């Protein structure tokens, strides 16, 4: 098979559905240019599932010879230089994951349901004060503040610092920023994390940050060492905030774009869990996730080979609508779809630790929103919703709606 020129991924995310179509048309995996760096985009869900759990693929950037050359100036350098479970393999990965696992266990997450409902109630009460017919931005006033409040409470981030954290996390997934701007955002995030760590050293609490510090200090350094606490907290705030914002945003968008889906829910033919899973398949909150690294040559079904030392980009949005998994209806949002298979939370040992909490937050927000505002509608045609300036984060810059509560 003749070698293709790398497909240049659009950093603005302006038409990602067309880009995903192009990726799938080029085969199970294809070379792409991501902000000046050539890697393999994998869009075939079967191949991607295999690679995400293969012993021949690593998350450790030390297996990527090109990484040392691109890291100093690459806008996505932070994705490969952090020292936490997202860039660790095997024993090291489990060592870094273990202190966090109890926080995100099924029973602990279910115990958080009342707290999540209380946050949503407060946010909806504020929206309820908006006069009927007035435009409100649900991304700014529901989708974003809910996960920010939840992850901040878990980490012990005070209310005054939350907006600062949100601002820099949003900046780190904006792939239109210059290297200088990205470097500044990274520095600011580390500054905020250092301030949080210092505060928890002075006054420990019953939060994740205090727990991680105590584990490191009282376990002889075996649990977490060096910058691992800070980089683990970086992972928690970024993974616990931005993807859940997008999932809530995209679920609301889908339901308001096709009101028949709300009728399906009202008839009991689907539930809010179905809506969450279909959203994760149809519009996964992370489009492309950098990076993994190949430890041995991997032959592809179309005759190409991913060579040892090359990097892989998990293209979740292209995989989610692949016809091999979802047939001719893959592009249609359908909460009643029987097989909603997706890879939005990853696969294998790196499966998202916070998936149960994210599912709870999204389902709670949707259920309570549509209970309170059953006649909610988009304030603009769906085509006018502006995507985030990102090839990573899959959401909208704003989600303007008209609120029409049934009570006064």
PyMOL commands that set and color helices and strands:
alter all, ss='L'
color gray80, all
select helices_A, chain A and resi 16-25+45-53+61-63+67-70+78-81+85-87+90-104+106-111+113-128+138-155+159-172+179-202+208-218+228-257+260-267+272-282+316-320+323-329+348-350+355-372+382-384
alter helices_A, ss='H'
color red, helices_A
select strands_A, chain A and resi 7-8+29-34+37-42+57-58+135-137+288-294+298-299+305-306+311-315+377-378+400-402
alter strands_A, ss='S'
color yellow, strands_A
deselect
rebuild
show_as cartoon
